[in-house]
């Protein structure tokens, strides 16, 4: 459904671009832990531009990373390989809206500009997503409602001692946002009267970078975390290095060095506790990734505290706890001819592939859930065995569609039961 047309969008784009430019040119500051921050326009607050990859829940703000804090409200922004997580905390219940430039190419540029309003409903909070399209009709770009699969965008509201929190989880792929670290997005949060304003208020968007690591720098002392593997299953070995660098002209004396595995070094006799000018020291660490939700991105912390002034630098890195197994499907996409006689025109091949990421041998069962009247050559259920990590095993199914089917799409689902868990995947066959 088409919404309001913006006939004066050119001047609005120019003003928004100028505001963003001023914002980008503002001097950067350092967070208390040494990670780089930028000042928030017209506010004494600041924010971290690099947003570390982490998984959070909508049940509470525990584990969320604060983007910025103002007297009027707090704003949170997190992400992982599946979702963008956004939240606003205000003293009282109010209207909330988030604006996203999903491609990071400028507000009102292209077609990937989204406005998400959180509407109060009988079941809690219902997100309303609109997309601004400046591609199909450049003369009169419009807002259009985005038709989303039911339940794909989740909203929630919490009441805490500090106020009311409104949260939303947006599927990254659904909005066309880059999933990989390094992607940039434009973002702003509005609440109260600004959330309802039409046309949109002339406020710059923050330019945020999605990342899986963030170094820290405080004066001449820098900290950086590197990981050997960015994705592991629970029980896998996390291995990495904390690197400390002194770019100054004087030795630096460290009070303590702390590693992601929980190790804290306070022995002043340890060579790592003194960093000479230009020196770069490395400390390796390793630990077993604990059990927990899958998939989920876990943030690791490592750094050091100086003797002088108690200044700390804390570098961040993210590791993804993967599902121990993955199921994927491949199929012949050529349309099935329902009027054709029994034979190749009504038969198609479906291949189910299981990838195992755990150590040791295991076996599982793959079976299909077929549309009514469809059949498979041989057994519907097949056994599959895996012997070593990252092994891939495939089983093939020859399917036959019945004659006289109405044109349309027919879903075929595969279910794999392995390692005490179930995995599902689905494909659609087209009938003509």
Buried (B, 14 or more C-beta within 10 A) or exposed (E): EEBEEBEEBEEBBEEBBEBBEEBEEEEEEBBEBBBBBBBBBEEEBBBBBBBBBBBBBBEEBEEBBBBBBEEEBBBBBBBBBBBBBBBBBBEEEBBBBBBBBBBBEBBBBBBBBBBBBBEEEEEBBBBBBBBBBBEEEEEEBBBBEBEBEEEEBBBBBBEEEEBBBBBBBBBBEBBEBBEEBEBBBBBBBBBBEBBEEEEBEEBBBBBBBBBBBBBBBBBBBBBBBBBEEBBBBBEBEBBBBBBBBBBBEEEBEBBBBBBBBEEEBEEEEEEBBBBEEEBEBEBEBEBEBEEEEBBBBBBBBBBBBBBEEEBBBBBBBBBBBBBBBBBBBEBBEEEBBBEBEEEEBBBBEBBBBBBBBBEEEBEBEBBBEBBEEBEBEEEEEBEBEBEEBEBEBEBEBEBBBBEEBEEEEBEBBBBBEBBEEEBEBEBEBEBE
